[in-house]
Amino acid sequence: MTERSFHFVIVGGGSAGCVLADRLSASGRYTVCLIEAGPPDRDPRIKVPLGLISLMKNPKFDWSFQSEGHDHLGGHRVPIPRGKTLGGSGSINSMVYIRGRASDYDQWAQLGAKGWGWSDVLPYFKRQEQNARLADDDLHGGSGPLHVQDLPSPHPLLETWQQAGEQLQIPRSRDFNGASQEGLGVYQTTMRQGRRWSAADAFLRPALKRENLAVLTGWQAERIEVKDARARGVTLRDSKGKTQTIRVGHELILSAGAIGSPALLLKSGVGPGDQLRALGMEVEIEAPGVGQNLHDHPATAVFHGGGSAGYGLSLKALPSLTMAPVQYLLQRRGLLASNTVEGGGFAKTESHIDEPDVQFHFIPARLGHEDRMVVWGHGYYCDVCLLKPRSRGALKLADPSGKLAIDLNLLADDDDHERLLSGLELLRRLLASEAFDPVRSPELAPGPEVADRESLRAYMHRRLGTAYHPVGTCRMGAADDPRSVVTPALQLIGSQNIRVVDASVMPEIVAGNTNAPTMMIAEKASEAILAATQR
C-alpha cells in the first residue's frame, strides 16, 4: 500500500473533474491529483460521434446503474447509464449543448443558492465556450476551450421535423441557448471538426503536460478517511485489488456525479445518521440530505419503422454504409459524424404556460423498441421528456459493503404524470403531421392500436425511462437549511475541507441537457476554491 499527498485531490475524471484539474493546476502553485475509476479516453469510438451507440451499456465505459422497481408503475426499473472514463458521461453521450434557461438559475438563487442566478453564471458559460456560429454575441463565447458547433451534415429528416413543428405552430429555433428556448431545430454539439470534444479534450488534455498535475485512471475511490470533520485522505483500489491512499493537503473535491459523489460520502460515514447506524456504520459527519433530492427528466418515446427514410441497415443502404468510413475520414461528414440525437426542441403542452415544459430528442434512425439499439430496416425515433419534474427520489446504501439502492420515484407526482402524458400526445401529433407524409414510416410503438389516453398511459408506464440527467443528491443551499448538503461555495456542511462539484449540487434540474451546466459549475467553483486558498 502506497501513499502520496497533493494540495487538491479530485475524485471523478468526468466533465466537472476535468475542468477542475485544468483550472486548479494552471498557476503551478498547487499540486493536483485527478482520480478516475475508468480507463483513459483513448478508444477511437469515443472520438467518432456515432461510436456512442457501442459505448452505453458497455461495462468498460458505463457504470450501468439501474433503479429500484417503481411500485406505482408495476415494478418498472429504469437504466441509469453513467460514463466511466476520462470525460465521464461527456465521453459517451450525444454531445448536445444545452444550458437551460435563465429562470432555472434564478430559481437556484431563490432556493438558497446565493450567487448562482443567471447573471452570476452566464459569464462562466461564455468563458468556456467557443461557438463556431454564434461566437461573441451577448449570450455566447468565441474564444473558450470548449468547441461548440452545428452538426456537419444533419439528416434531411431534420428539415421534415421542423416543418412538422411549424404545422403545429411550434416555431423553428436556430439557438436553443438564445433569448427564447421554445422551438424545434437541430442541436448544437460539443464537437470540433466532426469529432467529439469532451471536457477531457477541452480542459484536461492541454493540462497534462504540467508537472503539478497527476492523473490516475483505473483507480476507484473506496472510502474517505475523515477525522475531526476533515478529509485526511482517500483510499483507492484497482481492478486487481491493489490499494493506495492519496493524502489531502488543502481540499478533497468530489466530482463523481449525482450517483458517485453521494455514494462515496455514504460509504465514508457521511450522510443521514439513522440510515448509516442502521447498517452498523459509524457516522463521521451527520448530513441528512446526502442522497436525497434525486431527480431526472422522465421520458418516453415513439418509434417509427419501415420505408426508406432515416439511417438504417438494409440492402439498399449497403453502398452508403460501405462508404461512410471513407466519407468520415476525408470530410468528417456523413453517418459517422452523426451524434444520433441530431435534433429536437422545446414545446409547451398548454398554450397558457410561460415556458416550455417538455423537450424532444429526435433521432433520424430506426431503433429497436424491444430493448435493442439497432435493428434491420429504416425509420426514425423521438422521445419526449418532462423538463421540471416535481417528483423526488433518493439513493442510499443497501448494505455496508457499498451496494446502492437507487429510487428514482419517477412520476410519483400527479402533475408530472399528466404533463408527460400530454407531451407524449403532442409528440404523436408532430410525427403524424402532413410534413412526414412523403417519408412516412409506420408507427411501431405505441402503435395504431393505442388510440385513447388510457391505453397511451399504460404504454407510457411500460416505456418510461429518463433523459439520463440525474441531479440533486448533494443539494446546494443555505447552510441552515436541513435539506442542503453543500453551501453555495459547494463546501460540505459540517466539514472543514470537502467540497462537492458536479451535477449532484443542483437544487433543481435545469430545463435541458445537463452536461454544459455541469462544466459551468466546475468553472465557477474553481474560482471560489482558488480564492479561498489564497486568503
Stockholm file with secondary structure:
# STOCKHOLM 1.0

chainA/1-535         MTERSFHFVIVGGGSAGCVLADRLSASGRYTVCLIEAGPPDRDPRIKVPLGLISLMKNPKFDWSFQSEGHDHLGGHRVPIPRGKTLGGSGSINSMVYIRGRASDYDQWAQLGAKGWGWSDVLPYFKRQEQNARLADDDLHGGSGPLHVQDLPSPHPLLETWQQAGEQLQIPRSRDFNGASQEGLGVYQTTMRQGRRWSAADAFLRPALKRENLAVLTGWQAERIEVKDARARGVTLRDSKGKTQTIRVGHELILSAGAIGSPALLLKSGVGPGDQLRALGMEVEIEAPGVGQNLHDHPATAVFHGGGSAGYGLSLKALPSLTMAPVQYLLQRRGLLASNTVEGGGFAKTESHIDEPDVQFHFIPARLGHEDRMVVWGHGYYCDVCLLKPRSRGALKLADPSGKLAIDLNLLADDDDHERLLSGLELLRRLLASEAFDPVRSPELAPGPEVADRESLRAYMHRRLGTAYHPVGTCRMGAADDPRSVVTPALQLIGSQNIRVVDASVMPEIVAGNTNAPTMMIAEKASEAILAATQR
#=GR chainA/1-535 SS CEEEEEEEEEECCSHHHHHHHHHHHTTSSSCEEEEESSCCSCCHHHHSGGGGGGTTTCTTTBCCEECCCBGGGTTBCCEECCBCSTTGGGGTSCCBCCCCCHHHHHHHHHTTCTTCSHHHHHHHHHHHEEETTTTTSTTCCBSSSEEEBCCSSCCTHHHHHHHHHHHTTCCBCSCTTSSCCCEEEECCBSEETTEECCHIIIIIHHHTTCTTEEEEESCEEEEEEEETTEEEEEEEECTTSCEEEEEEEEEEEECSHHHHHHHHHHHTTEECHHHHHHTTCCCSEECTTTTCSBBCCEEEEEEEECSSCSBCBSTTTHHHHHHHHHHHHHHSCSGGGCCSCCEEEEECSSTTSSSCCEEEEEESBCCCSSSCSCCBBCEEEEEEEESSCCCCBEEEESSTTCCEEEECCTTCSHHHHHHHHHHHHHHHHHHTSGGGGGGCCCEEESCTTCCSHHHHHHHHHHTCEECSCCBCTTCBCCTTCTTCSBCTTCBBTTCSSEEECSGGGCSSCCSSCSHHHHHHHHHHHHHHHHHHHTC
#=GC SS_cons         CEEEEEEEEEECCSHHHHHHHHHHHTTSSSCEEEEESSCCSCCHHHHSGGGGGGTTTCTTTBCCEECCCBGGGTTBCCEECCBCSTTGGGGTSCCBCCCCCHHHHHHHHHTTCTTCSHHHHHHHHHHHEEETTTTTSTTCCBSSSEEEBCCSSCCTHHHHHHHHHHHTTCCBCSCTTSSCCCEEEECCBSEETTEECCHIIIIIHHHTTCTTEEEEESCEEEEEEEETTEEEEEEEECTTSCEEEEEEEEEEEECSHHHHHHHHHHHTTEECHHHHHHTTCCCSEECTTTTCSBBCCEEEEEEEECSSCSBCBSTTTHHHHHHHHHHHHHHSCSGGGCCSCCEEEEECSSTTSSSCCEEEEEESBCCCSSSCSCCBBCEEEEEEEESSCCCCBEEEESSTTCCEEEECCTTCSHHHHHHHHHHHHHHHHHHTSGGGGGGCCCEEESCTTCCSHHHHHHHHHHTCEECSCCBCTTCBCCTTCTTCSBCTTCBBTTCSSEEECSGGGCSSCCSSCSHHHHHHHHHHHHHHHHHHHTC
//
